[in-house]
């Protein structure tokens, strides 16, 4: 049974060389696309990874001038932290959406967080600030403000944390944002020069 399945995928002798060449081209192009997109960097949590796309420069700059930069990076706030599977599933789905949007130039002029991202941020706010949330909630319940706390998210009151009032480079004019390296290979730049 298994041998029959394997034989289906083995091309006839006259097609073996062209198939091997085509597979080599596809594997080579795939590896080049992975290198060009810096796909390996998305497996980690370095904040500089978020600036691989130039549109994230204001978010990186405002974060780097906030108090959160001392204790949290981008993924600690914007990615679910329940377990490794949830974290990497979320990163993969978000990454596929981003790569699709940037490949086809569909990125919006103004970036807004999606619902899944809002939920992740809310959960992570509570995860890191549980002591303050519980203390704050207790005071509110005691004061009869339960209805104001139960249906609200943290960012309703703390909207400017950690990116500031304006998500633009004008809000942090002296910000140093890592500049993505040129995707043009060195050998091609030499030919152009």
KAGIQUI-V266461 format. One record per pair of residues at least 6 apart in sequence whose ideal C-beta (glycine too) atoms are under 8 Angstrom apart, sorted by the first residue. I is the first residue (numbers start at 0). J is the second residue. Records with the same first field share a line. If there is no record, write none. Layout:
I: J + J
This chain:
10: 18
33: 39
35: 182
36: 51 + 98
37: 48 + 51
40: 47 + 48 + 51
41: 48 + 90 + 94
42: 87
44: 72 + 73 + 74 + 75
45: 72
46: 59 + 62 + 63 + 68 + 72 + 73
47: 59 + 177
48: 73
49: 55 + 58 + 59 + 73
50: 56 + 59 + 176 + 177 + 179
51: 179
52: 97 + 101 + 106 + 179
53: 179
54: 106 + 110
55: 110
56: 168 + 176
57: 162 + 166 + 167 + 168 + 170
58: 73 + 110 + 162 + 166
59: 73 + 174 + 176 + 177
60: 168 + 170 + 171 + 174 + 175 + 176
61: 161 + 162 + 163 + 166 + 170 + 171 + 174
62: 68 + 73 + 161 + 162
63: 171 + 174 + 175 + 176
64: 163 + 171 + 174
65: 160 + 161 + 162 + 163
66: 161
67: 76 + 160 + 161
68: 161
70: 127
71: 127 + 161
74: 86 + 90
75: 123 + 127
76: 119 + 120 + 123 + 124 + 161
77: 112 + 116 + 119 + 120 + 123
78: 86 + 89 + 90 + 93 + 119
79: 85 + 86 + 89 + 119 + 122 + 123
80: 86 + 122 + 123 + 126
81: 122
89: 115 + 119
93: 115 + 116
99: 105
100: 106
110: 166
112: 120
117: 152 + 154
120: 153 + 154
121: 152 + 153 + 154
124: 132 + 153 + 154 + 157
125: 132 + 153
128: 153
132: 153
135: 148
136: 148
139: 145 + 147 + 148
140: 148
154: 160
163: 170 + 171
164: 170
168: 174 + 176
181: 188
183: 191
